[in-house]
Amino acid sequence: MNPVFGNTYASVYDTLYADKDYDGEVALIDRLFRQYSRQPIRRVLDLGCGTGNHAFRLAAKGYDVLGVDRSAEMLQQAQAKAGPHAVRFHQSSIADLKLPEKFDAALLM
């Protein structure tokens, strides 16, 4: 694992991106799903999910979300703040990702 995604970065990630407009980005994603998809989007794969900030907001809008990140430390941060959010997480690099399930949409934010 590249140490840039280790404990130090994971522990300050949310502070570094505190001003990021996650709500606005997820509202845009939701609008684009509804506007351009030929079928309803229900299951979303969030690649490089980090600490889950997009995943939690998508789940709150009713999407079934699987967040994938290669960093165990980032996923630990996500799990620690998951609370009532029904988001699943999986550790893997994108290049090595093999999942038995299918998704309606995938994000790489």
C-alpha atoms as one frame of an Amber mdcrd trajectory, in Angstrom:
protein
   0.000   0.000   0.000   1.215   3.446  -0.871   1.757   5.234   2.490   0.115
   8.427   1.173  -3.230   6.707   1.806  -2.242   5.459   5.262  -3.220   6.516
   8.766  -1.950  10.093   8.588  -3.827  11.022   5.420  -6.971   9.098   6.397
  -7.098  10.806   9.793  -7.060  14.305   8.266  -8.920  13.630   4.993 -12.281
  14.983   6.170 -10.635  18.088   7.611  -8.790  18.738   4.349 -12.047  18.504
   2.383 -14.343  20.164   4.943 -15.239  22.928   2.459 -16.071  20.514  -0.367
 -19.718  20.723  -1.460 -20.605  17.034  -1.113 -24.325  17.847  -0.876 -24.199
  19.799  -4.129 -22.212  17.104  -5.912 -24.608  14.368  -4.806 -27.612  16.484
  -5.806 -26.050  16.827  -9.269 -25.322  13.086  -9.485 -28.904  12.300  -8.448
 -30.267  14.727 -11.053 -28.054  13.260 -13.788 -29.098   9.713 -12.895 -32.763
  10.684 -13.177 -32.335  12.777 -16.296 -30.129  10.526 -18.425 -30.660   6.940
 -17.320 -32.986   4.760 -19.389 -33.741   2.702 -16.314 -34.018   3.583 -12.635
 -30.654   3.758 -10.859 -30.822   1.818  -7.604 -27.407   0.217  -7.046 -24.349
   2.469  -7.126 -20.685   1.507  -7.040 -18.606   4.315  -5.484 -15.021   3.694
  -6.611 -12.296   5.398  -4.580 -14.896   6.172  -1.919 -12.375   7.419   0.640
 -14.123   8.089   3.934 -17.591   7.664   2.419 -18.768  11.244   2.068 -20.507
  10.725  -1.288 -21.643   7.200  -0.394 -23.457   8.281   2.777 -25.314  11.064
   0.979 -26.313   8.753  -1.870 -27.590   6.183   0.625 -29.625   8.901   2.357
 -31.313   9.503  -1.025 -32.300   5.832  -1.178 -29.508   4.335  -3.264 -27.950
   0.973  -2.396 -24.251   1.906  -2.312 -21.080  -0.145  -2.218 -18.012   1.975
  -1.525 -14.668   0.631  -2.710 -11.268   1.953  -1.695  -7.786   0.450  -1.658
  -6.942   2.051   1.688  -7.917   0.097   4.790  -7.372   3.259   6.841  -9.799
   5.304   4.717 -12.385   2.551   5.018 -11.874   2.437   8.794 -12.682   6.153
   8.908 -15.779   5.547   6.790 -16.971   2.703   9.018 -16.383   4.798  12.142
 -18.716   7.533  10.905 -21.262   5.309   9.136 -23.868   5.606  11.893 -27.325
   4.796  10.527 -26.219   4.949   6.892 -26.738   1.655   5.101 -23.533   1.658
   3.079 -21.338  -1.355   2.513 -17.598  -1.020   2.011 -15.071  -3.242   0.248
 -11.289  -2.950   0.223  -9.696  -3.369  -3.192  -7.770  -1.465  -5.790  -9.900
  -0.586  -8.789  -7.568  -2.576 -11.057  -8.057  -5.748  -8.995 -11.766  -5.327
  -8.251 -13.878  -8.404  -8.873 -17.416  -8.377  -7.521 -20.132 -10.995  -8.013
 -22.877  -8.364  -8.144 -23.967  -5.869 -10.774 -24.579  -2.132 -10.423 -26.732
   0.371 -12.274 -24.089   3.098 -12.085 -20.495   3.592 -11.020 -18.817   6.753
  -9.752 -15.204   7.765  -9.423 -15.327  11.116  -7.662
